[in-house]
Amino acid sequence: MGNGKQGLLGALVTGLVLAGTVVSAGCDPARAVVEGSFGSASFQVAVADDPQERAQGLMNVPEMPTMSGMIFFYDQPQRATFWMHNTMIPLDMLFIGADGVISSIHQEAVPYDKTVIDGGADILSVLEINGGMAARLGIAVGDRVKHPGFATEVSGCP
């Protein structure tokens, strides 16, 4: 992922172009697939896997296509906390353990709010999607996220 707003917007626009392309579930780093009792949902994602990208996140992004988002990865499981400082759009945050299972969901994070959102301990990844999308799709705690950023046996990738 490139740095700043232009890199993220470019990745998300590219995601719209790729949205109609058939990709093996969870094996494309620009795609995260959530699977649960509701079925499955595929999101075009930008990846934030270093300290600078995680700190920037979705700040200063004025809009995001419907089935898009950003997935954050840490080097090892840890307590994950976020805030919405300089974030212009409401977000749902899916906090995910090393096993790819969603352990908590923060719905409808409020733009520009500086209140700390604590996703809990033992979090390896966080998937941010448009606010209200988790409820609309039926995504719940216990659902699984597939992405190549997880260990091979968790990601579903060969």
Buried (B, 14 or more C-beta within 10 A) or exposed (E): BEEBBEBBBEBBEEBEEEBEEEBEBBBBBBBBBBBBEEEBBBBBBBBBBEEEBBEBBBBEBEEBBEBBBBBBBBEEBEEBEBBBEBBBBBBBBBBBBBBBBBBBBBBBBEEEEEEEBBBEEBBBBBBBBBBEBBEEBEBBEEBBBBBBBBEEEBBBBE
